[in-house]
Amino acid sequence: MSADHDHGYWMAEVDRAVREIRACLSFLAQSGKLTHPLMSISTLMDRIEFCVCIEEGESAFVLDEEESRVSFRCSVLKKIHEEMLCLGSEIDLLDDEPIRASQIAINLFVVHELLHIRQNFPHFATVQDIKAGLEGIGLPLLDVAADTISAWVCAHVEVHRNSDEFSEDDILHNFANFLILAYVVGAFVYDGRSVGKRQRLLGLLLSAMLVQAKNEGKLNAENIYEGWTPISPILVLNMERTTRFSAIVIDTIPGMLFPDTKIASPEVARQFWNCVGERPIFDSLKLAVMLLKQVETIH
């Protein structure tokens, strides 16, 4: 694919993503259902011009504040597409629609990066400051929040794309799957093997399995921190330094996802910690389910 064709193709994909996201946010606004995270994205999108660039760089996008322009890198969009095609042939979570999976993942990527702008770190230099100033945990905290909200936004986008009539159950079903897509983007499009990224990415898998258990009526809510909701970001504790398996919920008052007295099988916990970036994805999901069952948070 030539550079010009590559640019044109990914520009069309970004245009499609922006149209879908805007259409959903407009519908929700008219319906009085525009929550704060959704309103934040809607306000920003009204102010921004969207482009793509073929230049390589360390950041996923470039923000030109003077021109109010966001340019996403073609190389990142292409890698997302490739990883979604791999996932589509590997796991039956996407209704055998790998192309749509790619489009959803690009929607997730667009919203995620816009959330970073709303989080006040739109430039790569700020990322380095966060890493230096809050070593190991600062960036994963911001990333897992952006991952979770972007999956929530895109769950609304997808149900609205299919129908103007949808329920919270419809949203939660898509949301669980999109948390997994966010994990795939984080684990395979980028290098997800550092400690902080593992904590963030494994938190997405736990969130996905908890939401799925809630959808199926298999959630033991009494064993989960009362501050947890389906859209609460989760970070897994570092299992390189302990055999305990636990996680924290990022909420108004952060808390432990489940009681710290619960100790999972050390071997399963180690396997889960080391599964980031490994295929097949289904094995990682099975490990997440095994651990959540061992701490009695799901049936």
Secondary structure as UniProt FT lines:
FT   HELIX           3..30
FT   TURN            31..32
FT   HELIX           36..45
FT   TURN            46..47
FT   STRAND          49..53
FT   STRAND          61..64
FT   TURN            65..68
FT   STRAND          69..73
FT   HELIX           74..88
FT   TURN            89..90
FT   TURN            92..93
FT   TURN            95..96
FT   HELIX           98..118
FT   TURN            119..120
FT   HELIX           124..133
FT   TURN            134..137
FT   HELIX           138..162
FT   HELIX           168..184
FT   HELIX           185..189
FT   TURN            190..191
FT   HELIX           195..215
FT   TURN            216..217
FT   HELIX           221..223
FT   TURN            226..227
FT   TURN            230..231
FT   STRAND          234..236
FT   TURN            239..240
FT   STRAND          247..249
FT   STRAND          255..256
FT   TURN            260..261
FT   HELIX           266..274
FT   TURN            275..277
FT   HELIX           281..294
FT   TURN            295..296
//
